[in-house]
């Protein structure tokens, strides 16, 4: 299906069969309730294969909860989630990771006592296998992949530096690189621009743009200038519901969105 890179087609504009065929992940009538509070109430939400989508909204809008549902961290109270056209019911996070969902949280997560290179080695596919970690060496092809991704995020000269000594921006880049090496189909990236310098922000935007077309990506972000750099489709959540979807220009021209979020 040919679409402009930042055009969002609402699922209701497609037949249900087309939704299941077109979207790598698709939510239908999904709700999440915590102690009587409805944290998420999504009627229809779908992501095309290899699409980059940005999700914005005020604090408490349901952005993280939606990613928790997709990643298997939080079960739905009611509704349906489809992965590659097949319905999956409350599959847990480890199983979703094996299906091809990778997640980067706002606070970078890695092994601080290992070097940049060693962290990237452990991120390679199948490295969750203890036997391989103990007895098998990294292949030349895998080493090439590691060097390629280090070069992409300007970490080559830091390959032997322990992760705990990296700057915040370098740690952000390292964690996304670890996700990419794990070869997930879907990347969930939470506030990648938070705490970055201007140069690091530009590098992060370039990295995500490079990954567009190779992975399906959801980016949660509050920095509107960073969102504009990504030139991607935008979904606005408010009070657990989808308020609007469209290009950044369309979102900024939406009076309801301005009142609920952008005008704050």
C-alpha positions in Angstrom: 0.0 0.0 0.0 1.6 3.3 -1.1 1.3 6.1 1.4 3.2 9.3 2.2 5.7 8.6 5.0 3.8 10.7 7.5 0.3 9.9 6.4 -1.8 8.0 8.9 -4.7 5.9 7.7 -7.1 5.2 10.5 -8.0 1.5 10.7 -11.7 2.3 10.3 -10.9 3.4 6.7 -9.9 -0.2 5.9 -12.0 -3.3 5.9 -11.2 -5.6 8.9 -9.5 -8.2 6.6 -7.3 -5.4 5.2 -6.4 -4.3 8.7 -5.3 -7.8 9.7 -3.2 -8.1 6.5 -1.8 -4.5 6.5 -0.7 -4.1 10.1 2.1 -5.7 12.0 0.3 -4.9 15.2 -3.4 -4.0 15.5 -5.5 -3.1 18.6 -9.3 -3.3 18.6 -11.6 -2.2 21.5 -8.7 -2.5 23.9 -9.2 -1.3 27.5 -6.9 -1.5 30.5 -8.4 -0.9 34.0 -6.4 -0.5 37.2 -8.4 -0.5 40.4 -11.5 0.8 38.7 -9.5 3.5 36.7 -9.6 3.1 32.9 -6.0 3.8 31.9 -6.5 2.9 28.3 -9.5 2.9 26.0 -8.4 2.3 22.4 -11.1 1.7 19.8 -8.8 1.0 16.8 -5.0 1.4 16.4 -2.8 -0.1 13.7 0.8 0.1 12.5 1.9 -0.7 9.0 4.9 -2.9 8.5 8.1 -0.8 8.7 6.2 2.3 9.6 7.6 5.0 12.0 4.9 6.4 14.3 5.2 9.0 17.0 2.9 8.9 20.0 2.4 12.1 22.0 0.1 13.3 24.7 0.1 14.8 28.2 1.4 12.9 31.2 -1.1 10.1 32.2 -2.5 10.0 28.7 -1.9 6.2 28.3 1.2 6.3 26.1 3.3 4.0 28.3 0.3 1.8 29.0 -0.3 1.2 25.3 3.3 0.2 24.8 3.0 -2.0 27.9 0.1 -3.8 26.3 1.9 -4.2 22.9 5.1 -5.5 24.6 3.2 -7.9 26.9 4.1 -6.2 30.1 0.5 -5.3 30.9 -2.5 -7.6 30.1 -5.6 -6.1 28.6 -8.8 -6.0 30.6 -10.9 -6.4 27.4 -10.4 -6.2 23.7 -8.2 -7.8 21.0 -4.6 -7.5 19.9 -3.3 -8.9 16.7 0.3 -9.6 15.8 1.0 -10.2 12.1 -2.7 -10.9 11.5 -3.0 -13.5 14.3 -4.9 -12.7 17.5 -2.8 -13.0 20.6 -4.4 -12.9 24.1 -2.3 -11.5 27.0 1.0 -13.0 25.8 3.6 -12.1 28.3 6.6 -9.9 27.7 9.2 -12.6 27.2 7.0 -14.4 24.6 6.4 -11.0 22.8 10.1 -10.4 22.7 10.6 -13.8 21.0 7.9 -12.9 18.6 9.8 -9.8 17.6 9.0 -6.9 19.9 12.0 -4.9 21.3 11.6 -2.1 23.8 13.8 0.8 24.9 12.8 2.5 28.1 13.4 6.1 29.0 16.2 5.1 31.4 18.9 3.2 29.4 19.3 -0.5 30.5 22.5 -2.3 29.9 25.4 -4.0 31.7 27.4 -1.2 33.3 30.3 -3.5 34.1 30.7 -4.5 30.4 32.2 -2.5 27.6 30.3 -1.1 24.7 31.4 -4.0 22.5 30.6 -6.6 25.0 27.1 -5.2 25.5 26.5 -5.3 21.8 27.8 -8.9 21.6 25.2 -10.0 24.2 22.5 -8.3 22.2 23.0 -10.5 19.1 20.2 -12.9 18.2 20.3 -16.1 20.2 22.7 -14.7 22.8 20.0 -15.3 25.4 21.3 -18.9 25.1 23.6 -19.5 28.0 25.4 -22.4 26.3 26.3 -20.2 23.4 27.5 -17.3 25.6 29.9 -19.7 27.4 31.3 -21.7 24.5 30.8 -20.0 21.1 32.8 -17.2 19.7 31.3 -14.3 17.7 31.4 -14.9 14.0 33.1 -12.5 11.5 29.7 -11.6 10.2 28.5 -10.7 13.6 31.6 -8.7 14.4 31.0 -6.8 11.1 27.4 -6.0 12.3 28.7 -4.8 15.6 31.3 -2.5 14.0 28.7 -1.2 11.6 26.3 -0.2 14.3 29.0 1.3 16.5 30.1 3.5 13.6 26.5 4.5 12.9 26.1 5.9 16.5 29.7 7.2 16.8 30.7 4.7 19.4 33.6 3.0 17.6 36.3 4.9 19.6 34.4 4.0 22.8 34.2 0.2 22.0 36.4 -0.7 25.0 34.9 1.8 27.4 32.7 0.4 30.2 29.1 1.3 29.7 28.9 3.1 33.1 31.4 5.7 31.9 29.4 6.7 28.8 27.4 10.0 28.7 23.6 9.8 28.9 23.3 10.4 25.1 25.9 7.7 24.4 24.0 5.2 26.6 20.8 6.0 24.8 22.5 5.3 21.5 24.0 2.1 22.8 20.7 0.7 24.0 19.0 1.4 20.7 21.9 -0.2 18.9 21.5 -3.3 21.2 17.9 -3.4 20.2 18.7 -3.2 16.5 21.3 -6.0 16.7 18.6 -8.2 18.3 16.7 -7.8 15.0 13.2 -7.2 16.3 10.3 -6.5 13.9 8.9 -3.8 16.2 10.9 -1.2 18.2 9.2 0.6 21.1 11.3 3.6 22.0 10.4 5.7 25.0 11.5 9.4 25.0 14.8 8.9 23.1 15.5 12.7 23.1 15.2 13.2 26.8 18.4 14.7 28.3 20.3 14.8 25.1 22.5 17.7 23.8 21.5 19.4 20.5 24.1 17.3 18.6 23.0 14.1 20.3 19.4 14.9 19.5 20.2 15.3 15.8 22.1 12.0 15.9 19.2 10.2 17.5 16.7 11.6 15.0 19.0 10.5 12.1 19.4 7.0 13.6 15.6 6.5 13.9 15.1 7.8 10.3 17.7 5.3 9.1 15.8 2.5 10.8 12.6 3.5 9.2 11.8 1.0 6.5 13.9 -1.7 8.3 11.7 -2.0 11.4 8.3 -0.9 12.6 8.9 1.8 15.2 6.8 3.5 17.9 8.4 6.6 19.4 7.0 8.1 22.6 8.2 11.7 22.8 7.4 15.1 24.4 10.0 17.2 22.4 7.9 18.6 19.6 11.0 19.8 17.7 12.3 16.3 17.8 8.9 15.0 16.6 9.0 17.4 13.7 12.5 16.2 12.8 11.2 12.6 12.4 8.5 13.8 9.9 6.4 10.8 10.7 2.7 10.0 11.4 1.6 11.2 14.8 -1.0 9.6 17.2 -2.2 11.8 20.1 -3.5 10.1 23.2 -5.4 11.9 25.9 -7.1 10.3 28.9 -6.4 6.9 27.5 -8.2 7.5 24.2 -6.9 8.4 20.7 -7.7 12.1 20.3 -6.2 12.6 16.8 -3.9 11.1 14.2 -2.1 12.6 11.2 1.0 14.5 10.1 2.6 17.0 12.6 1.2 19.9 10.6 -2.3 18.4 10.9 -1.9 17.7 14.6 -0.6 21.3 15.3 -3.7 22.7 13.5 -6.1 20.6 15.5 -7.8 22.9 18.1 -8.7 20.0 20.4 -5.1 18.8 20.5 -3.8 22.4 21.1 -6.2 22.9 24.0 -5.5 19.5 25.6 -1.7 19.3 25.1 0.2 21.5 22.7 -1.1 24.7 24.2 0.1 23.9 27.7 
